[in-house]
Amino acid sequence: MKTSRAELKATLPSFGWLLLFVLVPTLLVLAIAFRTTDPAGGIGNSWTLDHFRALGHKSIAILLWRTLWISALTTALCLILALPVAWFTSRAPLRWRSRLLLLVIVPFWTNFLIRVFAWNQILHSEGGLARFLRSINLLGENDSLLFNSGAVVLVSVYTYLPFAILPLYAAAEKFDFALLDAARDLGASALKSFTAVFLPGIRKGLATAFLIVFVPMLGSYVVPDLVGGTDGQMIGNKIAQRNFADRNLPAASAMAALLTLFVLTPLLLRKRETAEP
């Protein structure tokens, strides 16, 4: 009984924080989504379902689909690139591991906006990279590296890759690599031992890396805004437009409520997986 009370007291501060700054704002956003829009901008006094009906519009469906596939592709590329880094770092001599991890987190020392804007300049149609690709006929005169979905994926992978590497490294460091030698002794190929022994052994790290990348990507706003343009716009950009430019807060809240549903789905699936024995 004393242990339960102690655990309750230890949990109350974080629970209260989540209740006040996560649950209450989410419920407020959901409530605003059912209100009408004031013609002068802001929130009306009556209730309506029109904003949720508008989510079925073709343009919104296209935007949601683009958000989902860009987020999924970015997450997959981050995991594919992070796996060999985590493998190599976890098998490196102990004195080198901290140095290699330092190289992974160095980008965090620079402001996020500055890093994204730097990519804007790198991919600019008049930049050195574009001119070089045109000189070897890999880029047409009227083609651009910027303002498309490909640029969003590229910059997003650069941005979120460290978030995938760190949990994978934490899982790989605890993995018993002698199991791979045992699998090879039993006749498994290098690829088979990697996929059948190593990957299941770090599945919790894989799930964590997936969530850390995929969930923020669903609501990504800055990267599509600076390098995506119209063809790379995601749902976060449309929410910002409805909120700031159109001053249609109920419509923005309806989109945010839908985005919350997409965010909660992988989190609930992850919770169900961890709850299973």
QUIQUI-V647710 format. One record per helix or strand of 3 or more residues. SS is the DSSP state (H for helix, E for strand). FROM is the first residue (numbers start at 0). LEN is the number of residues. Records with the same first field share a line. If there is no record, write none. Layout:
# QUIQUI-V647710
SS: FROM-LEN ; FROM-LEN
This chain:
# QUIQUI-V647710
H: 1-32 ; 49-7 ; 57-34 ; 93-16 ; 111-11 ; 127-8 ; 148-25 ; 177-8 ; 189-12 ; 202-16 ; 221-7 ; 234-11 ; 248-27
E: 34-3 ; 42-5
